[in-house]
Structures are given as C-alpha cells and as structure tokens.
C-alpha cells in the first residue's frame, strides 16, 4: 500500500470544479486524472493524507514514482497463511502451486523495488506484529508518515466505510470485526502437508528473508511440465467452483465491476 501527504493545490492550476474536471479529463493521462479526482475528494473531506491499500500497486511502481512518489507501507504476512485465505476468496488463484508462485513473485518484486528507495520512503510491517500489538505498530506507522496517533484508529470496524465494505463479499467480512489477534499460523490446520511442501519449495527464499521458519526444509521440488499442466487445470476448476458457489450479491457486484471496467476501456476520448 502507499500513503500520500496531499496538498490540494498540487495540481498546478487545475481546477477542482466538476465542469473543469469534465473538460480536462479528456486531455490528461490516467495518472494525472487519478490525482485530480483524489485531490478533489481530499479537499471535500478536509483530509491531509490519503492511502491506497491495493496489492496491485506493486505492478505500477514506475507510474507511481513518476507522478506521485508516495510513502510506501510494505505489510507482509506469512505466505502460507495468505494461501489459506486465497483458497476461499472469490478472486485470485486457488491451487497452492499458483498461489505460491503469485506470492513469491510479489515479495521478490516488492523487495527489489524498496531497495531502490531511500529509507525514509517506506516502512516494513509484519502482519503478525500488527495483530499482536496494533497500537504499537500504528504508533510506528503514524510517526513515519508524520501524523498523530488517534485511538479511533483502533475502532475502524465501526466506521461506515468498513461496514459497507464488509457487505461486498465474504473476502471482506472481517473488515467489520475487531482485530483477530490469533489470526496467524492457521496453515498448520488448513493446509495439507503436501500443500505446505509445495508452497515452501517455491517460496522458501522469501519466507526465510521475512523471518518465517520452514516446515519442510530441503531441496526445491522439480515438477515436470505435465505436472504443472495438471496444477493449472485443477486451479481453473477450483476457481470456477468458488465463483459458482459465491452468493448472488457477490456475483452481482463482480459482474457490475467487470462491466464498468469494460465500458471504461472502450470509451473514446
């Protein structure tokens, strides 16, 4: 995720009225448009900073650095526990092989990118540390981004936005709940030994670098092309099954989102 300290005059003369936005939006690159919209919302909310927590940010660091140059928060979690969540989520891969590949690639890309930044541009936060002592970790984050800690930060689950988000699908249900302090090491019960072995074989480098211990140390497994094809086939079957079993509300939300994105991509400026 990233955090931006925002000055609403940062856009050098761009006006924030809806008429100006309609006129200027057709002439500006996407990232400038994004800044325009967010700047307007920050102004309306009388906010000083804004944060985007999308895990897809790692795919757009070049653009972020060119236009925004934000402060980055690298929130990492034991990938094996991440896998237990993704197996149940509506989005993302479902077979342990594909989940491990995705998690490992994201950690490697993030580590590489952060190494190119000055130390004051980012902070590394362990998910496990956050859920064990959230106030301590939040104090650290606030100090690094230059804002005051407020007790209301720990009451996030009662906010209007959290309650609304929690209704968008099972993946977000915990957003409207207090921090679950024991929500770690679940993979011991939820992953089969063979799944743990597969995950660690692919991503042991990142797990060890982040301070996690391996359950099945040893040489990486070498899979045949045929085995990987079977993993891919099984992954698609699992993804199809998850989507078919999703609630009508969640499916409707995803369909609406897909249609909106498609309509945007087809617009002519």
N, C-alpha and C positions, 0 to 999 in steps of 0.2 A: 504494500500500500504506500501511498505518498501523502504528504501534508504540504499545503501551501499557505504561507502568510500572505494575505491578499490586500492590495491597495486598489480601491475601485477606480482610481484614475490611471491605472497601469496601462490601459489600452491606448494611451496617447491620442486623445481626441475623439475616439469612437464614442458615440452617444449610446445611452442605455435605454432609450425610449423604444417602444415596440415598433413604431414606424421606421426608425433608423435601423433597427435590427433586421426588419424585413428587406430593406433596401441593401444593406451592407452584407447580409449573409450570402448573397449570390456572388459576391466579389471576393470573398475571403477563403483561404484554405481552412480545412476542417479544424485544425488545432486552434487557429485564431477564433473561429466561431465558437469552439468549446469555451475558450477563455471569456468570450463576450457573454455567453449565456450564464456561466458560473459567476462572473463578476456582477451581473445584474441580480442574481439570486442572493449573493453575499450582501449586496447593498440593501436589498429588501429585508433581509433577515438581520441586518445590522451586525453581521458577524465579522470576525477578524481573520479567521483561517477557515480552510475547508479541507476535507480529506476524502480520498477515493481509496477504497479497500479492495478493489478488484484484483484477483490473482492474475488477470491477463495483462496487467501493467508491465510485466517483465518483457512482453512482446513489443512494447512501444517505447522503450527507454530512449532510443535515438530521437524520436519526435518530442518526448517529454523534455529532454535535455536542450533541444533547440529552442523550444518555445516557453517552457515553464520553469525548468530547473528547480524542482521541488526538493523537499526534505523527505527521505525515504525511511520507512519503518519496515524492517525485514522481520516479520513474525513467522517463525518456523516451528514446526511440530514433528514429532516422531512420524516418519512416513508410513510406518506400519499401522499406526492409529488413523492416519489420513486415509489409508486404504480401506479400513473398516467403514468409514463414513461414505467414501465414494461408491462402495459396493451397493449402498442403499439409496444413493442420491439419484435424482431424476436425470441429472446431466453427468457428462464425463464417462470415461471407460469403466468397465465393470469386472473384467478379468484381472487377476493380480499381476499378470505379466505386463499388461498395458498400463495399469495404474502405476506400477513401479517405474516403468520407462518414463512416464509423464512426470512423476515426482522427482526422479533423479535429474532429468533434463532441466527442470525448473530450478532446482537447487544449484546446479552447476552454472546455469546462465546467470542466476542472481549473484552467486559468489564472484563470478568473473566481472560482472558489471560493478558491484560495490567496490571491488579492488581498484577500479579506475577513478573512484571518487575520493575527495578529501574526507577525513574522518568526521568533520563537523556536518557532513551532508546526510548522514544516516545513523541509525541505531539498530542493533540486533536484539530481538526479544524472543525468548523461549516461551512457547505456548504453555509448557508445563510450569514455568516460573510464574507466568501471568495468572493461571487459575489457582495456584497455591497461595500467592500473596499479591492480589490485584492492586491493592492500594500502593504498595511499594513500587511495583512496576509502573503504575500510572504516574507516580511522582517522578520517576526517571524520565518517562516519555515527555511529560509536561516541561520538565527542566530543559530537555534537549530541544524542544520546539518553541520554547520561550513563552509559555502561558502558565497561569496559576492553576494548581490542582483545586478541584471542587468536588465535594462529597457527592454531588448529584451525578457525577460520572459513574459512580457505582450503582446508581439507581436507573441505569439505561433501560432496563427491561420494562419499566413502566411508561416509557415515552410513547407518544402517539406513533412515531415512525417505527419503533420496534414492534408494537402491537400490529401495525399494518403489515409489516414485512413478514411476521410470523405466520400470517394467513396466506401467504403467496405459495406455500408448498411445504411438504414435510422437511425438506432440506433446511428450512429456516425456523423450524418450530422452537428451537432453544433460544432464539433471539429474545423471546418474551419471557424468559426464565432467568432467575439469578445464576451467577456463575456456578458451574458444576465442578467443585474443587477436586473431585476424584475422577474426572473425565480424561484419564490417561492410562496407558498400559492395558487398554482394552483388547489389544490384538492377541494377547495370550489366550483369551477365551473365544474371540470371534474369528480368528484366522486358523486354518488347519496348519499343522506342521509343514506340509509341503508348500503351502502358500507363503509362509514365513521364509522358508528356504529360497523360494523363487525371488521374493522381494529383496532379500538381503544379498542374493547373488548379483542382482542388477545394481543395487544402490548402496552397497556397503561403504563405498568411498565417502558418500555424502553423510550417511548415518554416523560414521565414525568421526568425521570432521565436525559434526554438530554436537558431538558428545554422547551419542547413544551407543549402547553395547549391543553386540550381535548375539543372536541366539544360536546361529548355525555357522560359525566361522569355518573357513575352508576355501578352496579354490572355486572361482566362479563356474557356474554351470554353462556348458556349451550346448545350446539347443540346435537341433537340425532345422533346416528350412521347413520341413514337413511339420515339425512340432510347433513352430511359430505360426504356420498357417492354421493349425488346429486351434491355437490360442486366439488368433484373430476371429475365427469362425465362432468360437464359444463366446468371445467378448461381444460380438454383434447379437448373438442370441440373448445374452443376458441384458444388453441394452434394450432390445425390443421388448423383453418380458417386463422390465421395470417401467417402461413407458406405457405399456398396456395396462399395468396394474395401478398406475397413478390415479389419483382422484380426478373426477371430472373438472373440478375447479383448477387443479394444477395443469391439466392438459389444455384447458381453455386459455389459461394465462400464457402458456408456451406458444400456442398457436397464434395468439394475438401478437406476441412479441416477434415471432418469425415473420408474420405478415407486415408488421411495421418496418422491420429491418429491410425486407424485400422491397417495400414501397419506397423507402428512402434511397436504396441503391439504384432504383430505376428512374429517379427523378432527373429531369434535365434542367440545368441552370441556364 
